[in-house]
Amino acid sequence: MPRQEPKIRAKNFKEVALGYTPEMALEEANRCIQCPKRPCVDGCPVNVDIPEFIKALREGNMQESVKALKGKNALPGVCGRVCPQETQCEAKCTLGKQKAPIAIGRLERYVADWERNNKSAMPPASSLPSPTGKKVAVIGSGPAGLTAAADLAKKGHKVTIFEALHIGGGVLMYGIPEFRLPKEIVQNEINFVKSLGVEIVLDAVVGKIDTLDELLKGGYDAVFLGTGAGLPMFLNVPGENLCGIYSANEWLTRINLMKAYLFPKFDTPLRMGKKVAVIGGGNVAMDAARCALRLGAEQVYIVYRRSEAELPARKEEVENAMEEGIVFKFLTNPVRFIDDGKGWVNGMECIEMELGEPDASGRRRPIPKKGSEFVIPIDTVVVALGTTPNPLIASTTEGLKTTGHGTVVADETTGKTVKDRVWAGGDIVTGAATVISAMGAGKRAAADIDKFLSGK
């Protein structure tokens, strides 16, 4: 797929990947062999009808391609950009056994973008089903909540989404940079969910304004929890409370939702140092590092305690970061942060690591090398080690079972919690994971909620 040149894109927040041309999309769609077993569909957490939308695309029937794509997925423009297809649908592609698999994600993005740019060419939306008279509260407007809400609305239930922030989208808006997922794309797909009859109530912090029990007593027949995992994890090493050290959550929220990247048009700047270290190796770490570069940092490091082979981030995002000039410090772990004498960080003492036997995650366990300490001069740090759920709802809801990590206990297949009439899905259940896995959880929960509301 065409992309901006590294030296150019490292200085702007415009989308890096530019999308297929019609000719490129047709050429890629023609590679699909339309195999009868459809393993790609089984590899998709939301079971998109992949062969159908690709077949319609190559036949030139874009309206039918959109219909097939959106039949199971309310957020195709999002998924086409940030879903790790290479480990899911594309990993199951029959063609991938001998050649490169079909670029399903890129075709998904192409079809979604075509619809967005050709709304007048789309046939009128089919009428919504007759109202069932049942009401569902969805807490959180991230990928799990939006998916659950859309599927429930299609069944005729009245759905209200309660969103704590001032704009809908959850992690899609505050956690993923503009250059990877433009805000316009997210809001366009939220508008589609609204068109199904879903109401979104903003600035509504459930657990403060209303508790879960108050919603259930106030007329809602069921509740779906999709609040994600927004509580950051830290290293817990000396000096971590110095000024100039951010959690990735704060860093990305200020940039994405408070529009620090548009300063001075929006007066919400970050204090950006010249030398920035991002601790972690996932997609969030790549996003944080690449944002720092675009906001003027002269040197940006990714500091990761394992080797390049163990990086959990998507290969595409790692390649993009390296091309843009991010320096990777592998087998390196911070042990303390150094004070400049005025309460600000100006250095990071690290220790070299070596890999031992695999741990519970299946990856080789990093072991410190005695006497290998060294200092990296830095003046800004972003800690991107993962997140856990905010405890607000769990602490204000009697009978909701949680794990020691703060995640809500819910059935993997149905999303049902131990609390009556409450379902949950996405990062609030699994901890920080992918957008598409959260969507899959929202879809499964919606199906079970519908069975409950229908008396089945």
Long-range contacts (C-beta under 8 A, 24 or more apart in sequence): 1-103, 1-106, 3-320, 6-320, 6-323, 6-324, 6-325, 9-179, 9-324, 10-290, 10-293, 10-294, 10-324, 10-325, 11-294, 12-179, 12-294, 13-177, 13-178, 13-179, 13-261, 13-294, 14-178, 14-179, 15-178, 15-179, 15-180, 15-182, 16-179, 16-180, 16-320, 17-81, 19-106, 19-109, 19-110, 19-113, 20-106, 20-107, 20-109, 20-110, 25-57, 25-106, 25-107, 25-110, 26-57, 26-58, 28-102, 28-103, 28-106, 28-107, 29-54, 29-55, 29-57, 29-58, 29-107, 30-58, 31-95, 31-102, 32-58, 32-95, 32-102, 33-94, 33-95, 35-94, 37-94, 39-92, 39-93, 39-94, 40-89, 40-90, 40-92, 40-93, 40-94, 40-102, 40-104, 41-89, 42-92, 43-88, 43-89, 43-90, 43-91, 43-92, 43-93, 44-88, 44-89, 44-436, 45-88, 45-436, 45-437, 45-439, 45-440, 45-443, 46-72, 46-73, 46-147, 46-436, 46-439, 46-440, 46-443, 47-72, 47-443, 48-72, 48-73, 48-76, 48-89, 48-108, 50-89, 50-104, 53-107, 53-108, 53-111, 54-102, 54-104, 54-107, 57-107, 57-110, 57-111, 62-111, 62-114, 62-115, 62-118, 62-121, 63-121, 63-122, 63-123, 65-111, 65-114, 66-111, 66-112, 66-114, 66-115, 66-122, 69-108, 69-111, 69-112, 70-115, 70-192, 72-443, 73-108, 73-439, 74-146, 74-147, 74-150, 74-151, 74-189, 74-192, 74-193, 75-143, 75-146, 75-147, 75-189, 75-435, 75-439, 76-108, 76-109, 76-111, 76-112, 76-189, 77-109, 77-112, 77-113, 77-116, 77-185, 77-186, 77-188, 77-189, 78-143, 78-172, 78-181, 78-185, 78-186, 78-189, 78-435, 79-105, 79-108, 79-435, 79-436, 79-439, 80-105, 80-106, 80-107, 80-108, 80-109, 80-110, 80-111, 80-112, 80-113, 81-105, 81-109, 81-180, 81-181, 81-185, 82-176, 82-180, 82-181, 82-435, 83-108, 83-434, 83-435, 83-436, 84-314, 84-434, 84-436, 86-314, 86-315, 86-316, 88-436, 116-185, 116-188, 125-195, 128-153, 128-154, 128-156, 128-196, 128-197, 129-154, 129-155, 129-156, 130-156, 131-156, 131-157, 131-158, 132-156, 132-157, 132-158, 132-453, 132-454, 133-158, 134-158, 134-221, 134-222, 134-453, 135-159, 135-160, 135-219, 135-220, 135-221, 136-160, 136-220, 136-221, 136-222, 136-223, 136-224, 136-449, 136-453, 137-162, 137-215, 137-220, 137-222, 137-223, 137-224, 138-162, 138-223, 138-224, 138-226, 139-206, 139-212, 139-223, 139-224, 139-225, 139-226, 139-227, 139-393, 140-164, 140-170, 140-225, 140-226, 140-227, 140-228, 140-426, 140-428, 141-168, 141-169, 141-170, 141-190, 141-200, 141-226, 142-169, 142-170, 142-171, 142-172, 142-226, 142-227, 142-228, 142-426, 142-427, 142-438, 143-170, 143-171, 143-172, 143-226, 143-426, 143-435, 143-436, 143-438, 143-439, 143-442, 144-224, 144-226, 144-228, 144-425, 144-426, 144-427, 144-428, 144-438, 144-439, 144-441, 144-442, 144-445, 145-170, 145-224, 145-226, 145-227, 145-426, 145-442, 146-189, 146-190, 146-193, 146-439, 146-442, 147-438, 147-439, 147-442, 147-443, 147-446, 148-224, 148-226, 148-423, 148-425, 148-442, 148-443, 148-445, 148-446, 148-449, 149-193, 149-196, 149-198, 149-224, 149-446, 150-192, 150-193, 150-196, 150-198, 151-442, 151-443, 151-446, 151-447, 151-450, 152-224, 152-446, 152-449, 152-450, 153-193, 153-196, 153-197, 153-198, 154-196, 155-446, 155-450, 155-453, 155-454, 157-449, 157-450, 157-453, 158-197, 159-197, 159-198, 159-199, 160-198, 160-199, 160-200, 160-201, 160-220, 161-198, 161-199, 161-200, 161-201, 162-201, 162-204, 162-206, 162-210, 163-200, 163-201, 163-202, 163-203, 163-204, 164-203, 164-204, 164-205, 164-206, 164-227, 165-202, 165-203, 165-257, 166-202, 166-203, 167-202, 167-257, 168-200, 168-202, 170-226, 170-228, 171-228, 171-230, 171-427, 171-435, 172-435, 173-256, 173-257, 174-249, 174-252, 174-253, 174-256, 174-257, 175-249, 175-252, 175-253, 175-256, 175-284, 175-287, 176-252, 176-256, 176-287, 177-252, 177-255, 177-256, 177-261, 177-287, 177-290, 177-291, 178-256, 178-261, 179-290, 179-294, 180-287, 180-317, 183-256, 205-392, 206-392, 206-393, 207-392, 207-393, 207-395, 207-396, 207-397, 208-392, 211-396, 211-397, 212-393, 212-396, 212-397, 212-400, 212-419, 212-422, 213-397, 213-398, 216-421, 216-422, 221-421, 221-453, 222-421, 222-422, 222-423, 222-449, 222-452, 222-453, 223-421, 223-422, 223-423, 224-415, 224-422, 224-423, 224-424, 224-425, 224-442, 224-445, 224-446, 224-449, 225-393, 225-408, 225-417, 225-422, 225-423, 225-424, 225-425, 225-428, 226-424, 226-425, 226-426, 226-428, 226-438, 226-442, 227-389, 227-390, 227-393, 227-428, 228-389, 228-426, 228-427, 228-428, 228-438, 229-387, 229-388, 229-389, 229-390, 229-407, 229-427, 229-428, 229-431, 229-432, 230-387, 230-389, 230-390, 231-387, 231-388, 231-389, 231-390, 231-391, 231-406, 232-383, 232-385, 232-386, 232-387, 233-383, 233-385, 233-386, 233-387, 233-388, 234-383, 234-385, 235-279, 235-334, 235-383, 235-385, 237-334, 237-335, 237-336, 237-337, 238-335, 238-336, 238-337, 239-336, 239-337, 239-338, 239-339, 239-345, 240-337, 240-383, 242-337, 242-339, 242-343, 242-344, 242-345, 243-343, 243-344, 243-345, 244-271, 244-273, 244-344, 244-345, 244-379, 244-380, 244-381, 245-337, 245-345, 245-380, 245-381, 245-382, 245-383, 246-270, 246-380, 246-381, 246-382, 246-383, 247-382, 247-383, 247-384, 248-278, 248-280, 248-284, 248-285, 248-287, 248-288, 248-382, 248-383, 248-384, 249-387, 251-288, 251-291, 251-382, 252-284, 252-287, 252-288, 252-291, 255-291, 255-295, 260-295, 261-291, 261-294, 261-295, 270-295, 271-380, 272-296, 272-297, 272-380, 273-297, 273-378, 273-379, 273-380, 274-298, 274-299, 274-379, 275-299, 275-300, 275-301, 275-376, 275-377, 275-378, 275-379, 275-380, 276-300, 276-301, 276-378, 276-379, 276-380, 276-381, 276-382, 277-301, 277-303, 277-334, 277-348, 277-376, 277-378, 277-380, 277-381, 277-382, 278-302, 278-303, 278-381, 278-382, 278-384, 279-303, 279-304, 279-334, 279-381, 279-382, 279-383, 279-384, 279-385, 280-304, 280-383, 280-384, 280-385, 280-386, 281-306, 281-310, 281-311, 281-312, 281-313, 282-311, 282-312, 282-313, 282-384, 282-386, 283-312, 283-313, 283-314, 283-317, 284-384, 284-386, 284-432, 285-313, 285-382, 285-384, 286-313, 286-317, 286-318, 286-320, 286-321, 286-326, 287-317, 288-382, 288-384, 289-321, 289-326, 289-382, 290-320, 290-321, 290-324, 290-326, 292-380, 292-382, 293-324, 293-325, 293-326, 297-380, 299-327, 300-325, 300-326, 300-327, 301-326, 301-327, 301-328, 301-329, 301-376, 301-378, 302-326, 302-327, 302-328, 302-329, 303-329, 303-332, 303-333, 303-334, 303-348, 303-350, 303-376, 304-328, 304-329, 304-330, 304-331, 304-332, 305-331, 305-332, 305-333, 305-353, 305-366, 306-330, 306-331, 306-353, 306-355, 306-363, 306-364, 306-366, 307-331, 307-355, 310-355, 310-363, 310-364, 329-376, 331-355, 331-366, 333-366, 333-368, 335-373, 337-381, 338-375, 344-379, 345-378, 345-379, 345-380, 345-381, 346-377, 346-378, 346-379, 347-375, 347-376, 347-377, 347-378, 348-375, 348-376, 348-378, 348-381, 349-373, 349-374, 349-375, 350-374, 350-375, 350-376, 386-431, 386-432, 387-427, 387-431, 387-432, 388-431, 388-432, 389-427, 389-428, 389-431, 405-431, 407-431, 413-444, 414-444, 414-445, 414-447, 414-448, 415-441, 415-442, 415-444, 415-445, 415-448, 416-445, 416-448, 421-452, 423-448, 423-449
